[in-house]
Amino acid sequence: MKIEEKVLSTIKRFSLLKPNETVLCAVSGGPDSIALLHILKALSKRLKVNLHAAHFNHGLRDSEADEDENFVKSICKELFIPLIVGKENIKKLSGGKNIEAVARKERYSFLQETAKKIKADKIALGHTASDLCETVIFNMTKGSGIKGLRGFLPKRKNIIRPLFEVSREEVENYLKNHNIPFRIDSSNFNIKFSRNLIRLKVIPYLKKINPSLEETILRETQTLRELEEFITETVNSILKNCILTQNTFSIQLENLLPLHSFIKKAVIQEAFLKLTGESLNTKKLSAVINLLKSHKSGSIDLKNSFKAIKTQDVLIIKKEEKQQVHFKIPIVTIPSEIETPSGTFKFENTKDGDFVFPEDELKKGLFIKTREGGEWLSLPFGRKKLKKFLNEKKIPFHLRNRIPLLTTDENEVIWIPGLYKKTYIKESKRKVFVRYEGGIKDFDK
Ligand SMILES: Nc1ncnc2c1ncn2[C@@H]1O[C@H](COP(=O)(O)OP(=O)(O)OP(=O)(O)O)[C@@H](O)[C@H]1O
């Protein structure tokens, strides 16, 4: 198959470009991106896309960098492709440290800014199947998860890689057959860089075992991409049935325990990522799995003050509260509005409310407070300790001391928003209406 046809089929298979889109081709001047530029130019009419080019001069490798820039300028002029050039002194900017990483970061921001400026829908990079092969071997050698083993993607957000299924050999043959000139980056031959060592020394050896190494790795990564998609979809469907707020994640154990431990870890990892923007290492993930396996309740310190707490029937991931907030506020006058750390209580004589009680109760001395111990509830069949009541309602331990209670001076609980209301048998003329606006109502669910 001609290389143009192969690239066209990659573009279609992965929906890389749509008609009327503008694509910005990132051209270094090297063989891959020069081939990509020519191929996209040849396909642009059939694809009905507008083609632009961008080159970034890193100011490295002395005169070579300027020669690369001039070369790319001349090619684009020849092909009638509008070109945008960016320039930065990377050596100066990086202070001589991490030059490669700084260059890469600056190049990517230049490409994104340029795409924005010219309203390009996509940025095309010249990565080939041979680059994918090197990346995968490099990641495997260094150690990486599924993401590392599947390497880069044919499409990620607005970045596309149309040469994804083409080998470097095919690119070189195409350039040779069409007499297309390109620039050679002298640093590509320095085997002190691991990537070059893999390309120049390791891969030729591996190809003695499997001459179609690139094709094989391409197929393997396809399987890994599908596996990753499957895991993401499974995890997302599980997360849909969990409570995930800004600082807390909680999942019912009956939904979590039957899952395979691999999926359990993926769910916990994704939840943690959503809460903190960071990942957990495998040691911490395994510790949570062990906690889930044990028959007891308990907790584990995760990272950034976040904890995993296992109660009777939920797993909670939340930021550790440095100190417990206790409060006890008397209700002196009606109407009144009482602010507590968990929410606001409004007491009135006239309007409707979430809870209504006889005004006479005020004579007993009423308080809005958190649990101190010794509180009780008056139920039709007698008194019940608050502790027992909370146990029966399966209220998570971490919430028990934070739930606001409306109590009498004798420790009788008459209202717990969302959870309990005292029933008054006698109708009274003068009533008090209470409304509560606030948090910690997880137990409502
Ligand atoms: N100086 C440059 N100007 C414009 N585009 C560039 C430049 N250097 C690289 N690119 C683009 O990036 C692609 C990948 O280049 P290269 O393999 O050298 O970078 P890399 O550092 O390996 O990239 P990555 O880190 O994304 O894998 C090239 O094919 C080209 O499309």
The ligand as an SDF file (V2000), in Angstrom:
LIG
                    3D

 31 33  0  0  0  0  0  0  0  0999 V2000
   11.6060   22.0250   16.6620 N   0  0  0  0  0  0  0  0  0  0  0  0
   10.4110   21.5590   16.3560 C   0  0  0  0  0  0  0  0  0  0  0  0
    9.5080   22.3580   15.7830 N   0  0  0  0  0  0  0  0  0  0  0  0
    8.2860   21.8890   15.4500 C   0  0  0  0  0  0  0  0  0  0  0  0
    7.8850   20.6330   15.6830 N   0  0  0  0  0  0  0  0  0  0  0  0
    8.7440   19.7900   16.2630 C   0  0  0  0  0  0  0  0  0  0  0  0
   10.0430   20.2020   16.6360 C   0  0  0  0  0  0  0  0  0  0  0  0
   10.6580   19.1450   17.2110 N   0  0  0  0  0  0  0  0  0  0  0  0
    9.7870   18.1320   17.1840 C   0  0  0  0  0  0  0  0  0  0  0  0
    8.6360   18.4960   16.6110 N   0  0  0  0  0  0  0  0  0  0  0  0
    7.4340   17.6800   16.3950 C   0  0  0  0  0  0  0  0  0  0  0  0
    7.3760   16.6580   17.3660 O   0  0  0  0  0  0  0  0  0  0  0  0
    7.4650   15.3800   16.7670 C   0  0  0  0  0  0  0  0  0  0  0  0
    8.2610   14.4700   17.6600 C   0  0  0  0  0  0  0  0  0  0  0  0
    9.5690   14.9060   17.7090 O   0  0  0  0  0  0  0  0  0  0  0  0
   10.6530   14.2330   18.6050 P   0  0  0  0  0  0  0  0  0  0  0  0
   10.5110   12.7540   18.5420 O   0  0  0  0  0  0  0  0  0  0  0  0
   11.9640   14.8490   18.3240 O   0  0  0  0  0  0  0  0  0  0  0  0
   10.1880   14.7890   19.9200 O   0  0  0  0  0  0  0  0  0  0  0  0
   10.0590   14.0810   21.2770 P   0  0  0  0  0  0  0  0  0  0  0  0
   10.7870   14.9290   22.2340 O   0  0  0  0  0  0  0  0  0  0  0  0
   10.3890   12.6530   21.1100 O   0  0  0  0  0  0  0  0  0  0  0  0
    8.5180   14.3060   21.4060 O   0  0  0  0  0  0  0  0  0  0  0  0
    7.7280   13.6530   22.5490 P   0  0  0  0  0  0  0  0  0  0  0  0
    8.4470   14.0230   23.7720 O   0  0  0  0  0  0  0  0  0  0  0  0
    6.3790   14.3240   22.3640 O   0  0  0  0  0  0  0  0  0  0  0  0
    7.7190   12.1780   22.2570 O   0  0  0  0  0  0  0  0  0  0  0  0
    8.1120   15.6420   15.4360 C   0  0  0  0  0  0  0  0  0  0  0  0
    7.8170   14.6290   14.4970 O   0  0  0  0  0  0  0  0  0  0  0  0
    7.5230   16.9710   15.0560 C   0  0  0  0  0  0  0  0  0  0  0  0
    6.2190   16.7900   14.5470 O   0  0  0  0  0  0  0  0  0  0  0  0
  1  2  1  0
  2  3  1  0
  2  7  2  0
  3  4  2  0
  4  5  1  0
  5  6  2  0
  6  7  1  0
  6 10  1  0
  7  8  1  0
  8  9  2  0
  9 10  1  0
 10 11  1  0
 11 12  1  0
 11 30  1  0
 12 13  1  0
 13 14  1  0
 13 28  1  0
 14 15  1  0
 15 16  1  0
 16 17  2  0
 16 18  1  0
 16 19  1  0
 19 20  1  0
 20 21  2  0
 20 22  1  0
 20 23  1  0
 23 24  1  0
 24 25  2  0
 24 26  1  0
 24 27  1  0
 28 29  1  0
 28 30  1  0
 30 31  1  0
M  END
$$$$
